[in-house]
Amino acid sequence: LEAEWLNNTICIDTGCVFGGHLTALRYPEKALVSVPAKQIYYESVKPFLPPDSSSLSAQQALDTVLDAEDVIGKRFISTRLTRNVTIQENNSAAALEVMSRFAANPKWLIYLPPTMSPSETSKLPDKLEHPTEAFTYFRRSGIDKVICEEKHMGSRAVVIVCRNEGVVQKRFGIENEGIGICYTRTGRRFFNDMALETAFLARIQAALDQSDFWQTLKTDWVCLDCELMPWSTKAEALIRQQYAAVGAASRAALPEAIALLEQAQANGLETTALLQHYQARSERANQYVNAYRRYCWPIKAISDLKLAPFHILATEGQVHCDKDHIWHLDTLARVCKYDKEMMMATPYKIVKLTHEDSENDGIAWWQTLTDKGGEGMVIKPFDFIMKGRNGWVQPALKCRGREYLRIIYGPEYTASKNIERLRGRGLSRKRRLALQEFALGIEALERFTGKEPLRRVHECVFGVLALESEPVDPRL
């Protein structure tokens, strides 16, 4: 018989008088100290240890069923980073719909990643986003050093891996679901093919084993924030129905229009201006198709998947938001070396905002990435969490390249009248949500590593999902 926590309470009576143990609780460490009874001092009338075939703890058994009353309605969630995050009733209802119908086993869902704001709109004539504005934001916030990370064009994925299934049962209260999970930013399983997920997680586990990750971090499980490529792995339906449909229609119609205008011009009609207009549209349509095709490739074997982990979110007893981004990226780079076929380290560059040459190097690196067809880069304060002159600064700003934004805003977005209209986009609501979701994500992890009840963890996870239903321009 062992003392167990249940809803943040514990009974340390472990039956010493009946031949069990004498148990003490060391507080505030919450450490248990136990010694076996020297003898049976009194025979229990009832069976001292009732038969119980369950291998789950009392808390895990209680957490098997979550109560909708804990998440519906208007709610106020307290976090360490912010006083209160308000969740409106209509947003709670939308989140409940997603969570109850599509989400993975709730016991896995200890974290959902926050949304991310773009940099302020660029003042350059042919660009909507540029690193200069991101650097300016952080400098004005009192941050003198940032890290720029290559932005991989894939899908956000949260990956949990344990050393074995015994750890899964002990720490997550889950039985017969393998050694971990890979899920999307909305809590859905990433893979429909369970055999593929099993093989995928086994590869990650092997890299963690070989890199001595478990021993180094003194843990037997890890939660990673990653990007999983190709983009088409999860977004194939979106690509077919939205992007490919637009591309196919444009490439079918515009050449015919151009041919007719050329024929009219050959017959003596003045169509020069209109012909040039349609030729420019055709060129932009081709650029659009080339842009999204760059991020799609067929998955014939597990080695066709590419995983780029960039945050070690949590391990046993620790949330690693106290480490700077260099620690995260370098630690993960050592893991990735043991499976270069499927895992890839994220390239990065440090930029000192007090040195013009350093900023220019950062801008040049972004230009190189985007010229090669890359999405762009993510710019973060050097430390994981930083407070600026006006409170917490954005944990990350994305700065996307000109051609990638063509996928987001459509083939015609670079036309002068369109790009000028887009310069009026507002970022304030997006940034408010980014900070709130970030605070909720950190709070969820801290509650989980602190071994709080699952309903307390899910209050925060559910809050992130609820905020995602706020009416914000999805292109930001």
VOGU-3710 file (C-alpha; in Angstrom, 3 decimals, decimal comma):
1> leaewlnnti> 0,000/0,000/0,000  1,413/3,368/-1,059  0,179/6,864/-0,272  -1,285/8,553/-3,360  -2,206/12,090/-4,285  -5,825/12,600/-5,312  -7,015/16,084/-6,306  -4,073/17,662/-4,473  -4,842/15,826/-1,234  -3,099/12,796/0,233
11> cidtgcvfgg> -3,741/10,276/2,981  -0,453/9,010/4,407  -2,032/6,243/6,503  -0,406/3,190/4,921  -1,435/0,686/7,591  1,614/0,468/9,822  -0,405/-1,132/12,614  -1,584/-3,845/10,208  1,945/-4,643/9,044  2,066/-2,091/6,234
21> hltalrypek> 4,326/0,976/6,273  4,857/4,086/8,344  4,800/7,024/5,944  5,748/10,684/6,350  5,260/13,588/3,945  8,091/16,073/3,561  6,543/19,445/2,708  6,731/21,657/0,653  8,873/19,242/-1,384  5,922/16,787/-1,399
31> alvsvpakqi> 8,398/13,938/-0,944  7,244/10,730/0,734  9,435/8,827/3,187  8,318/5,323/4,124  9,625/2,449/6,258  8,067/-1,023/6,606  6,361/-1,983/9,858  8,536/-4,082/12,166  5,648/-6,471/12,756  1,878/-6,849/12,515
41> yyesvkpflp> 0,580/-5,133/15,622  -3,073/-5,870/15,006  -4,839/-8,217/12,619  -7,282/-6,327/10,432  -10,871/-7,596/10,597  -11,396/-6,709/6,937  -8,856/-7,512/4,198  -6,039/-5,007/4,607  -5,396/-4,771/0,859  -8,625/-5,164/-1,139
51> pdssslsaqq> -8,113/-6,896/-4,504  -7,691/-4,399/-7,312  -6,706/-5,425/-10,809  -6,199/-1,833/-12,017  -2,628/-0,697/-12,591  -3,696/2,964/-12,577  -3,242/5,253/-9,613  -6,296/6,657/-7,866  -5,749/10,016/-9,621  -5,344/8,391/-13,027
61> aldtvldaed> -8,495/6,349/-12,530  -10,417/9,490/-11,564  -9,004/11,360/-14,568  -10,367/8,757/-16,982  -13,625/10,720/-17,196  -13,484/14,500/-17,607  -16,463/16,663/-16,655  -17,717/19,122/-19,283  -18,749/21,452/-16,463  -15,052/22,107/-15,849
71> vigkrfistr> -14,614/23,783/-19,247  -17,939/25,119/-20,556  -19,339/28,596/-19,998  -17,406/31,811/-19,460  -14,214/31,062/-17,568  -11,303/32,927/-15,988  -8,025/31,003/-15,942  -5,190/32,151/-13,694  -1,652/31,595/-14,958  1,802/32,331/-13,627
81> ltrnvtiqen> 2,574/34,694/-16,509  -0,726/36,574/-16,617  -3,291/37,344/-13,956  -6,341/35,959/-15,718  -7,173/34,780/-19,209  -10,857/35,161/-20,039  -12,519/32,454/-22,134  -15,873/33,495/-23,575  -18,795/31,063/-23,491  -19,166/30,831/-27,287
91> nsaaalevms> -15,461/30,023/-27,654  -15,754/27,310/-25,001  -18,588/25,730/-26,976  -16,510/25,702/-30,173  -13,567/24,114/-28,358  -15,792/21,462/-26,780  -17,046/20,497/-30,239  -13,497/19,971/-31,531  -12,200/18,280/-28,388  -15,088/15,852/-27,994
101> rfaanpkwli> -15,316/14,819/-31,650  -11,789/14,873/-33,028  -9,163/15,044/-30,286  -6,771/12,301/-29,235  -6,961/10,633/-25,822  -7,184/13,657/-23,465  -4,535/12,179/-21,180  -1,945/12,825/-23,890  -2,954/16,455/-24,382  -0,742/18,242/-21,879
111> ylpptmspse> 0,031/21,164/-24,206  -1,194/22,984/-27,290  1,107/25,479/-29,044  0,129/29,151/-29,252  -0,633/31,122/-32,361  2,168/33,327/-33,698  1,939/36,880/-34,980  3,789/38,121/-38,058  6,092/41,107/-37,940  4,659/44,557/-38,589
121> tsklpdkleh> 3,919/45,330/-42,223  7,018/46,314/-44,172  7,430/49,778/-45,660  9,350/48,379/-48,646  7,343/48,742/-51,873  7,357/45,087/-52,964  7,248/43,306/-49,591  4,611/42,726/-46,946  6,988/41,341/-44,308  10,670/42,029/-43,665
131> pteaftyfrr> 13,002/41,380/-40,690  13,595/45,106/-40,107  10,157/45,537/-38,527  10,612/42,514/-36,241  14,011/43,779/-35,090  12,486/47,204/-34,445  9,679/45,699/-32,334  12,089/43,847/-30,054  14,493/46,788/-29,806  11,677/49,129/-28,765
141> sgidkvicee> 10,641/46,551/-26,173  14,096/46,780/-24,600  15,434/43,497/-25,999  19,025/43,754/-27,244  19,550/40,230/-28,604  17,301/37,901/-30,602  17,600/34,501/-32,222  16,471/33,960/-35,807  15,430/30,398/-36,662  14,736/29,030/-40,107
151> khmgsravvi> 10,976/28,579/-40,492  10,263/25,118/-41,836  7,267/24,824/-44,121  5,446/21,927/-42,540  2,748/21,409/-39,942  3,119/22,132/-36,235  3,356/18,900/-34,266  3,606/18,084/-30,572  5,494/14,835/-29,989  5,495/12,920/-26,700
161> vcrnegvvqk> 7,898/9,991/-26,407  8,478/7,714/-23,400  11,258/5,210/-22,755  8,752/2,343/-22,629  5,057/1,602/-22,206  5,495/1,240/-18,455  6,405/4,929/-18,287  3,315/5,781/-20,352  1,094/3,986/-17,847  2,867/5,381/-14,796
171> rfgienegig> 3,118/9,014/-15,903  0,194/9,500/-18,287  -2,240/6,863/-17,034  -2,600/5,410/-20,534  -2,555/1,710/-21,331  -2,067/-0,096/-24,647  -1,392/2,995/-26,779  2,307/2,556/-27,454  5,237/4,684/-26,311  3,874/8,102/-27,231
181> icytrtgrrf> 1,912/10,213/-29,657  2,259/12,850/-32,358  -0,627/15,323/-32,459  -1,540/18,555/-34,232  -1,855/22,056/-32,816  -5,584/21,391/-32,309  -5,089/18,139/-30,406  -5,869/15,682/-33,214  -3,724/12,655/-33,948  -1,302/13,539/-36,712
191> fndmaletaf> -1,298/10,084/-38,279  -4,361/8,065/-39,206  -2,085/5,097/-39,924  -1,163/3,770/-36,474  1,583/1,532/-37,870  3,233/4,618/-39,375  2,969/6,494/-36,068  4,461/3,543/-34,172  7,440/3,365/-36,533  7,830/7,162/-36,471
201> lariqaaldq> 7,917/7,311/-32,658  10,299/4,344/-32,489  12,786/6,244/-34,669  12,635/9,271/-32,367  12,963/7,056/-29,291  16,045/5,391/-30,786  17,689/8,780/-31,414  16,924/9,835/-27,832  18,410/6,565/-26,544  21,601/6,850/-28,577
211> sdfwqtlktd> 22,185/10,495/-27,663  21,938/9,735/-23,899  19,046/12,182/-23,709  17,286/10,343/-20,882  20,352/10,257/-18,666  21,380/13,833/-19,441  17,990/15,316/-18,569  17,224/12,742/-15,835  13,870/11,812/-17,317  12,032/8,905/-18,890
221> wvcldcelmp> 9,647/10,955/-21,054  9,765/14,133/-23,119  7,320/16,512/-24,801  8,720/18,203/-27,926  7,485/21,116/-30,032  8,232/20,378/-33,682  7,547/21,039/-37,323  6,695/17,962/-39,395  7,246/17,987/-43,140  6,099/17,849/-45,836
231> wstkaealir> 3,217/20,254/-45,436  1,123/17,919/-47,584  1,327/15,191/-44,910  -1,504/16,845/-43,002  -2,738/19,524/-45,407  -3,234/17,435/-48,558  -7,001/18,015/-48,630  -6,516/21,763/-48,151  -3,939/21,869/-50,945  -6,173/19,965/-53,358
241> qqyaavgaas> -9,394/21,820/-52,596  -8,068/25,346/-52,150  -4,602/25,973/-53,543  -4,449/23,465/-56,400  -7,951/24,392/-57,563  -6,992/28,067/-57,857  -3,730/27,199/-59,585  -5,357/24,837/-62,081  -8,123/27,293/-62,962  -5,649/30,151/-63,433
251> raalpeaial> -3,266/28,145/-65,594  -6,121/26,880/-67,742  -7,914/30,189/-68,315  -5,156/32,800/-68,519  -3,143/31,280/-71,427  -6,341/31,155/-73,503  -7,093/34,788/-72,712  -3,529/35,743/-73,666  -3,797/33,807/-76,944  -7,021/35,630/-77,857
261> leqaqangle> -5,499/39,022/-77,032  -2,433/38,218/-79,145  -4,719/37,189/-81,997  -6,673/40,435/-81,674  -3,427/42,410/-81,677  -2,289/40,585/-84,826  -5,565/41,622/-86,450  -4,778/45,274/-85,786  -6,617/45,903/-82,507  -4,859/47,836/-79,719
271> ttallqhyqa> -4,570/45,331/-76,862  -1,050/46,065/-75,599  -1,996/47,243/-72,096  -4,573/44,509/-71,590  -2,201/41,866/-72,957  0,566/42,941/-70,571  -1,916/42,847/-67,690  -2,912/39,253/-68,453  0,673/38,176/-69,061  1,584/39,523/-65,617
281> rseranqyvn> -1,375/37,649/-64,109  -0,259/34,441/-65,820  3,267/34,842/-64,466  1,917/35,374/-60,941  -0,279/32,273/-61,292  2,778/30,187/-62,226  4,684/31,608/-59,248  1,741/30,673/-57,018  1,715/27,046/-58,197  5,490/26,765/-57,865
291> ayrrycwpik> 5,275/28,201/-54,340  2,936/25,571/-52,879  4,413/22,664/-54,856  7,753/23,320/-53,196  6,335/22,121/-49,874  4,698/18,922/-51,109  6,176/15,520/-51,841  4,851/11,947/-51,727  5,273/9,831/-48,598  6,288/6,348/-49,731
301> aisdlklapf> 8,379/5,434/-46,692  8,885/6,749/-43,189  12,192/8,275/-44,285  10,199/10,660/-46,515  8,997/12,386/-43,343  11,192/15,131/-41,898  10,853/16,164/-38,258  12,416/19,404/-37,044  12,120/19,679/-33,233  12,884/23,132/-31,838
311> hilategqvh> 11,641/23,175/-28,215  12,108/20,673/-25,408  8,883/21,658/-23,719  8,923/19,412/-20,664  10,518/16,375/-19,062  9,891/14,737/-15,694  9,493/17,478/-13,091  10,638/20,295/-15,392  9,244/22,783/-17,882  12,231/24,074/-19,831
321> cdkdhiwhld> 11,082/27,649/-20,357  13,914/28,721/-18,035  16,500/27,804/-20,703  17,446/30,036/-23,630  16,729/28,996/-27,202  20,370/28,064/-27,863  20,122/25,348/-25,208  16,964/23,958/-26,813  18,303/23,981/-30,378  21,772/22,645/-29,564
331> tlarvckydk> 20,427/19,880/-27,311  18,012/18,795/-30,030  20,702/19,044/-32,719  22,687/16,404/-30,810  19,628/14,127/-30,881  19,002/14,743/-34,588  22,546/13,601/-35,440  21,490/10,041/-34,637  18,775/9,981/-37,315  19,773/12,400/-40,061
341> emmmatpyki> 17,465/10,654/-42,501  14,259/11,588/-40,656  15,225/14,278/-38,135  16,722/17,655/-38,914  18,233/20,320/-36,697  16,917/23,857/-37,093  19,511/26,365/-38,389  19,668/29,638/-36,478  21,494/32,944/-36,263  22,000/35,276/-33,295
351> vklthedsen> 21,354/38,964/-34,007  22,492/41,765/-31,696  20,040/44,624/-32,018  22,629/47,133/-30,837  24,881/46,411/-33,841  23,832/47,461/-37,335  26,173/44,933/-38,973  24,593/42,108/-36,981  21,110/43,198/-38,077  22,254/43,367/-41,697
361> dgiawwqtlt> 23,642/39,830/-41,400  20,254/38,664/-40,106  18,433/40,358/-42,980  20,862/38,880/-45,518  20,309/35,402/-44,048  16,524/35,826/-44,348  16,947/36,955/-47,955  19,076/33,891/-48,720  16,511/31,550/-47,156  13,589/33,056/-49,055
371> dkggegmvik> 15,498/33,321/-52,357  16,057/29,550/-52,150  12,309/29,024/-51,774  12,188/28,833/-47,984  9,253/30,139/-45,987  11,298/32,644/-43,995  12,347/32,772/-40,372  10,988/33,029/-36,842  12,485/35,760/-34,673  12,446/35,221/-30,909
381> pfdfimkgrn> 13,869/36,987/-27,870  17,083/35,253/-26,837  15,546/33,857/-23,651  12,438/31,698/-23,812  10,372/34,169/-21,768  11,306/37,847/-21,589  9,708/40,935/-20,135  10,157/44,217/-21,958  9,435/47,837/-21,182  5,685/47,306/-21,517
391> gwvqpalkcr> 5,280/43,801/-20,125  5,823/40,384/-21,663  7,178/40,544/-25,199  5,933/38,336/-28,004  7,539/34,882/-27,646  8,061/34,781/-31,416  7,362/36,754/-34,588  7,244/35,117/-37,999  8,737/36,880/-40,987  7,708/35,192/-44,206
401> greylriiyg> 9,149/35,531/-47,684  7,512/37,213/-50,656  6,763/34,008/-52,568  5,525/32,055/-49,555  3,026/34,842/-48,838  1,682/34,276/-52,342  0,274/30,966/-51,046  -1,360/32,747/-48,119  -2,773/35,821/-49,866  -3,293/34,440/-53,371
411> peytasknie> -1,467/34,756/-56,709  -2,502/38,391/-57,223  -1,357/39,757/-53,861  1,809/41,384/-55,258  -0,176/43,548/-57,686  0,393/47,120/-56,484  -3,246/47,877/-55,630  -3,566/44,637/-53,639  -0,353/44,892/-51,651  -1,185/48,475/-50,670
421> rlrgrglsrk> -4,577/47,365/-49,394  -2,977/44,537/-47,392  -0,667/46,984/-45,630  -3,649/48,002/-43,522  -3,876/44,607/-41,802  -4,206/44,838/-38,022  -2,045/42,776/-35,657  -3,185/43,834/-32,169  -5,751/41,069/-31,614  -3,417/38,418/-33,033
431> rrlalqefal> -0,661/39,516/-30,661  -2,958/39,581/-27,655  -4,056/36,021/-28,426  -0,444/34,904/-28,957  0,540/36,077/-25,458  -2,556/34,595/-23,818  -2,154/31,215/-25,529  1,555/31,170/-24,702  0,784/31,781/-21,015  -1,857/29,035/-21,022
441> giealerftg> 0,523/26,569/-22,690  3,267/27,147/-20,117  0,707/26,922/-17,306  -0,609/23,584/-18,622  2,901/22,112/-18,683  3,704/23,411/-15,207  0,509/21,910/-13,832  1,259/18,570/-15,491  4,858/18,374/-14,296  3,594/19,423/-10,864
451> keplrrvhec> 1,318/16,345/-11,002  -1,899/18,286/-10,682  -5,176/16,576/-11,665  -5,825/16,254/-15,393  -8,837/18,577/-15,208  -6,491/21,350/-14,045  -4,135/20,708/-16,955  -7,028/20,533/-19,386  -8,450/23,816/-18,187  -5,438/25,494/-19,831
461> vfgvlalese> -5,223/23,221/-22,883  -8,927/23,719/-23,508  -8,426/27,466/-23,101  -5,850/27,543/-25,919  -8,235/25,685/-28,213  -11,080/28,027/-27,256  -9,032/31,145/-28,032  -8,233/29,691/-31,460  -11,902/30,162/-32,369  -11,607/33,947/-31,912
471> pvdprl> -12,431/35,790/-35,174  -8,932/36,690/-36,381  -7,703/36,843/-39,985  -6,319/33,294/-40,509  -3,761/34,607/-43,008  -1,847/36,441/-40,277
//
